[in-house]
Amino acid sequence: MRKILLLVVGAIIWLVLAGYNNNYVEPETAKEMATNTTEENQSELEVEEIEKPDVLSDEFLLLDDQKKKIEKAKESQDVQEGIEPVQLEIPAIDVTADIENVGVLDNGQMGVPEDINKVGWFEPGFKPGTKGNAVLAGHVDSKTGPAIFFYLEKLSKGDEIILTGQDGETMTFVVTGKERYPYDDSPIEKIFGPTDSRTLNLITCVGTFNRSKGTHEERLVVSTELKEDDADKKEQVNPDEVPDAPTNLSVSGNFLSWHAVRDENVVGYRIYKADAYGVYKQIESVSNLERKSFTDPDASSSSYYVTAVNIFGNESAPSKKITSDE
């Protein structure tokens, strides 16, 4: 739903830019869109939810290099959350501007900065720094002369865009390209939609001013991506990574064993046992540094499965279930 809303409102912003040339904006009303509902995956296993420790070292024995990876994962997660920008700097064209949140008003119309020297951030969309196309929009000119994005088209690949967030944090984006599109035929999803890269698009009006239509003939989109050091790229981690499930779970009497998951990011395993009602409850945690086994003193006709847990705290799908009578 959020992505569909994103595209609808993105289209509104694009159309609203038609008024940036003379400091007058005639916003469009958002159209209603049908949405498809998706069924959530239903687990075959009924599991009793218990509170997991916030710190993995409280549950598993960790090596120093695993602890370092966890810290790296936390840093990466901070980047994924992005920032709410309040200031923009573009050194190559000597631009410094305050950023104002823009979105859809209660009446369905689009709000835009009244000040032609401010920039609008499309707040209903993606935050800068997250995976997706974050968007900043600015005036190109007005009745009185040039506005904040008058020289935006002079940017070249490699030029830097610096954003400052509410808490003073900064992010630097690097120009990767620029495109001009007809004002009434632009790739809205490409500009405002989801993507695997951490993209920031700057948009404004360009081209000949059409007085009969009250707008410039084209829209300029300058695309940028979040700057990352080469060292960071080499050590890049994926906090969304989920480990494979353990295999070869077996039980002999009251002794369980399984094969280790061949993944350097796995830090341990959780053992689940079904109660009399068939609800699975976690009964033990085993570090990856320990033997992949567990002894249950009360294993008579009991059903078990095991999961793997990685440095990001993500848990695998259950292993194949097994009963102590098998």
VMD Tcl script that draws the C-alpha trace (Angstrom):
set ca {
  {0.00 0.00 0.00}
  {2.82 2.43 0.89}
  {4.48 1.89 -2.50}
  {1.23 2.44 -4.38}
  {0.60 5.63 -2.41}
  {4.17 6.58 -3.19}
  {3.59 6.38 -6.93}
  {0.28 8.24 -6.76}
  {1.68 11.10 -4.73}
  {4.88 11.01 -6.77}
  {2.84 11.70 -9.86}
  {1.20 14.62 -8.06}
  {4.57 16.12 -7.17}
  {5.69 15.78 -10.77}
  {2.64 17.64 -12.00}
  {2.93 20.24 -9.27}
  {6.37 21.18 -10.55}
  {4.62 22.69 -13.54}
  {4.02 25.76 -11.43}
  {7.61 26.15 -10.18}
  {8.57 28.43 -13.07}
  {6.59 31.42 -11.85}
  {6.25 30.70 -8.13}
  {2.66 29.59 -8.62}
  {1.54 26.03 -8.12}
  {-1.71 24.50 -9.26}
  {-1.74 21.10 -7.56}
  {-3.59 18.08 -8.85}
  {-5.97 15.94 -6.83}
  {-4.78 12.38 -6.19}
  {-6.70 9.68 -8.01}
  {-8.06 6.69 -6.17}
  {-6.23 3.48 -6.93}
  {-7.30 -0.09 -6.36}
  {-4.90 -2.20 -4.35}
  {-4.33 -5.89 -4.32}
  {-4.26 -7.56 -0.96}
  {-1.79 -10.32 -0.37}
  {-2.29 -13.29 1.88}
  {0.24 -13.62 4.65}
  {2.18 -16.84 4.78}
  {0.73 -19.11 7.43}
  {3.16 -21.24 9.38}
  {2.44 -24.96 9.59}
  {3.82 -24.95 13.11}
  {2.15 -23.38 16.11}
  {4.91 -21.73 18.10}
  {4.69 -20.05 21.49}
  {6.34 -16.67 21.17}
  {8.88 -15.91 23.88}
  {10.94 -12.79 24.33}
  {14.38 -13.17 22.74}
  {17.38 -11.39 24.30}
  {18.27 -8.04 22.74}
  {21.98 -8.85 23.08}
  {23.01 -12.08 21.36}
  {25.97 -12.52 23.71}
  {23.42 -13.04 26.51}
  {22.21 -16.14 24.67}
  {25.24 -17.44 22.75}
  {28.99 -17.51 23.26}
  {30.47 -15.17 20.62}
  {33.94 -14.78 19.16}
  {35.52 -11.32 18.89}
  {35.17 -11.24 15.10}
  {31.47 -12.09 15.43}
  {31.02 -9.22 17.88}
  {32.68 -6.89 15.36}
  {30.31 -8.08 12.63}
  {27.36 -7.39 14.91}
  {28.57 -3.82 15.42}
  {28.97 -3.47 11.66}
  {25.42 -4.75 11.19}
  {24.11 -2.13 13.61}
  {25.88 0.62 11.66}
  {24.40 -0.70 8.44}
  {20.96 -0.79 10.04}
  {21.33 2.88 11.01}
  {21.99 3.70 7.34}
  {18.98 1.66 6.26}
  {16.74 3.76 8.47}
  {17.80 6.89 6.58}
  {17.48 10.50 7.75}
  {14.85 13.20 7.69}
  {16.72 15.95 5.82}
  {16.64 19.56 6.96}
  {19.43 21.10 4.90}
  {20.91 20.62 1.43}
  {24.36 21.57 0.15}
  {25.58 21.31 -3.44}
  {29.13 22.73 -3.50}
  {29.54 22.42 -7.29}
  {26.81 25.02 -7.93}
  {27.17 26.93 -4.65}
  {23.77 25.92 -3.27}
  {22.81 25.81 0.40}
  {19.13 25.51 1.21}
  {16.74 24.58 3.96}
  {14.57 21.54 3.29}
  {10.84 21.51 3.96}
  {8.69 18.37 4.13}
  {6.03 18.26 1.44}
  {3.13 15.86 1.02}
  {-0.56 15.57 0.33}
  {-2.93 17.98 2.11}
  {-6.26 16.92 3.66}
  {-8.07 18.06 0.54}
  {-5.96 15.77 -1.65}
  {-3.82 18.57 -3.01}
  {-0.05 18.76 -2.86}
  {1.81 21.05 -0.50}
  {5.02 22.69 -1.79}
  {7.54 25.18 -0.35}
  {6.26 28.74 -0.69}
  {9.82 30.04 -0.57}
  {11.50 29.63 -3.98}
  {14.86 29.32 -2.23}
  {13.79 26.28 -0.23}
  {13.71 22.65 -1.33}
  {10.87 20.20 -0.76}
  {11.45 16.62 0.40}
  {8.77 14.13 -0.65}
  {8.07 12.94 2.92}
  {5.47 10.22 2.06}
  {8.16 8.46 0.03}
  {11.58 7.11 0.93}
  {13.96 8.65 3.44}
  {17.37 9.57 1.99}
  {19.81 6.78 2.81}
  {17.27 3.95 2.60}
  {16.92 1.59 -0.35}
  {14.57 3.36 -2.73}
  {14.21 6.62 -4.63}
  {14.12 9.56 -2.22}
  {13.08 12.79 -3.95}
  {13.90 16.48 -3.47}
  {12.13 19.07 -5.62}
  {12.99 22.74 -6.13}
  {11.95 25.78 -8.15}
  {14.01 26.65 -11.22}
  {12.88 30.29 -11.43}
  {10.08 32.70 -10.65}
  {8.67 35.98 -11.88}
  {11.51 37.75 -10.12}
  {14.37 35.62 -11.47}
  {16.43 32.46 -10.76}
  {15.38 30.12 -7.94}
  {17.25 27.52 -5.88}
  {17.63 24.89 -8.65}
  {18.37 27.33 -11.49}
  {21.84 25.81 -12.05}
  {20.93 22.21 -11.28}
  {21.55 21.12 -14.88}
  {25.22 22.14 -14.59}
  {25.89 19.20 -12.25}
  {28.14 16.43 -13.56}
  {28.85 12.83 -12.59}
  {30.87 12.72 -9.41}
  {29.55 15.98 -7.95}
  {28.46 15.65 -4.34}
  {25.13 16.35 -2.67}
  {25.31 16.72 1.13}
  {22.24 16.31 3.31}
  {22.00 17.14 7.00}
  {19.38 15.42 9.16}
  {17.37 16.60 12.14}
  {19.94 15.25 14.61}
  {22.89 16.78 12.78}
  {23.91 13.60 10.99}
  {25.11 14.03 7.40}
  {24.93 11.87 4.28}
  {26.80 12.45 1.04}
  {25.35 11.43 -2.31}
  {27.25 11.36 -5.61}
  {25.73 12.36 -8.95}
  {25.39 9.34 -11.26}
  {23.46 10.89 -14.14}
  {20.76 13.27 -15.32}
  {17.80 13.01 -17.67}
  {15.24 15.35 -19.21}
  {11.66 14.19 -19.73}
  {8.54 15.74 -21.28}
  {6.49 17.32 -18.51}
  {3.51 15.08 -19.34}
  {5.39 11.83 -20.04}
  {7.84 10.94 -17.30}
  {8.77 7.55 -15.73}
  {7.12 8.13 -12.35}
  {8.02 4.70 -10.93}
  {11.66 5.10 -11.92}
  {11.83 8.48 -10.19}
  {9.73 7.84 -7.07}
  {9.48 4.07 -6.78}
  {11.40 1.31 -4.98}
  {14.91 0.22 -5.94}
  {17.73 -1.81 -4.40}
  {20.06 1.19 -4.48}
  {20.09 4.10 -2.01}
  {19.09 6.79 -4.51}
  {18.31 10.49 -4.16}
  {16.68 12.23 -7.13}
  {16.63 16.03 -7.51}
  {13.94 17.37 -9.82}
  {13.00 20.73 -11.31}
  {11.59 22.32 -14.48}
  {13.68 22.94 -17.63}
  {13.18 23.73 -21.28}
  {11.04 26.29 -23.03}
  {8.30 27.93 -21.02}
  {4.92 27.25 -22.62}
  {2.73 30.23 -21.73}
  {-0.48 28.61 -22.96}
  {0.07 25.64 -20.62}
  {1.72 27.67 -17.87}
  {4.68 25.36 -17.52}
  {8.11 24.48 -18.85}
  {8.10 21.77 -21.51}
  {10.46 19.42 -19.66}
  {11.47 18.09 -16.26}
  {15.06 17.56 -15.20}
  {15.98 14.64 -12.94}
  {19.47 14.50 -11.44}
  {20.10 11.05 -9.99}
  {22.55 10.45 -7.14}
  {23.54 7.48 -4.97}
  {24.74 7.30 -1.39}
  {28.52 7.57 -1.20}
  {30.32 4.60 0.33}
  {34.03 4.14 0.93}
  {35.69 1.22 -0.82}
  {36.57 -0.25 2.57}
  {32.94 -0.11 3.63}
  {31.87 -1.87 0.45}
  {34.26 -4.74 1.10}
  {32.96 -5.15 4.65}
  {29.35 -4.51 3.75}
  {26.87 -6.65 5.66}
  {23.24 -7.44 5.05}
  {21.13 -7.16 8.23}
  {18.22 -8.81 6.39}
  {20.17 -12.01 5.77}
  {18.42 -15.14 7.04}
  {20.43 -18.34 7.61}
  {19.59 -21.75 6.20}
  {17.77 -24.20 8.45}
  {19.83 -26.92 10.16}
  {19.78 -30.35 8.50}
  {20.06 -33.99 9.55}
  {18.28 -33.56 12.85}
  {18.18 -36.92 14.61}
  {17.17 -38.23 18.01}
  {18.31 -41.36 19.82}
  {16.67 -41.91 23.14}
  {16.91 -38.53 24.82}
  {19.86 -37.32 22.71}
  {19.34 -34.84 19.83}
  {21.96 -33.94 17.24}
  {22.08 -32.01 13.94}
  {24.53 -30.80 11.32}
  {26.01 -27.32 11.59}
  {24.89 -24.70 9.08}
  {27.93 -23.80 6.97}
  {27.62 -20.07 7.37}
  {30.25 -17.96 9.16}
  {27.53 -15.60 10.38}
  {25.63 -18.28 12.32}
  {26.19 -17.85 16.06}
  {23.95 -20.52 17.49}
  {20.88 -22.74 17.42}
  {17.52 -22.78 19.17}
  {15.82 -26.05 20.07}
  {12.02 -26.24 20.10}
  {9.86 -28.97 21.62}
  {6.13 -29.59 21.23}
  {4.01 -29.67 24.39}
  {0.99 -31.88 24.98}
  {-1.13 -29.56 22.81}
  {1.30 -29.57 19.87}
  {2.54 -26.04 20.55}
  {6.30 -25.68 20.07}
  {8.28 -23.91 22.79}
  {11.96 -23.04 22.83}
  {13.68 -25.18 25.45}
  {17.38 -24.49 24.87}
  {19.99 -22.37 23.04}
  {23.26 -23.90 21.82}
  {26.23 -21.79 20.71}
  {27.83 -22.50 17.35}
  {31.07 -23.04 19.29}
  {29.53 -25.99 21.16}
  {28.68 -29.49 20.00}
  {25.56 -29.57 17.84}
  {23.61 -31.68 20.28}
  {21.29 -31.53 23.25}
  {20.15 -34.01 25.90}
  {16.52 -33.84 26.97}
  {15.88 -35.77 30.22}
  {12.19 -36.06 29.28}
  {12.22 -37.03 25.62}
  {9.56 -39.73 25.57}
  {7.42 -39.44 22.40}
  {8.44 -35.81 22.01}
  {8.60 -33.82 18.78}
  {11.43 -31.34 18.08}
  {12.87 -28.98 15.55}
  {15.96 -26.73 15.51}
  {16.60 -23.29 14.00}
  {19.81 -21.39 13.25}
  {20.43 -17.80 14.43}
  {22.92 -15.42 12.81}
  {24.84 -12.36 13.99}
  {21.94 -10.11 12.94}
  {19.57 -11.93 15.28}
  {17.66 -13.40 12.33}
  {16.30 -16.91 12.81}
  {16.05 -19.55 10.11}
  {13.02 -21.55 9.15}
  {12.50 -24.68 11.26}
  {14.48 -27.80 10.47}
  {12.58 -30.96 9.61}
  {10.54 -32.07 12.62}
  {11.50 -35.27 14.34}
  {9.92 -37.38 17.10}
  {11.89 -39.26 19.72}
  {10.14 -42.52 18.77}
  {11.47 -42.35 15.18}
}
mol new
graphics top color blue
foreach p $ca { graphics top sphere $p radius 0.5 }
foreach p [lrange $ca 0 end-1] q [lrange $ca 1 end] { graphics top cylinder $p $q radius 0.2 }
display resetview
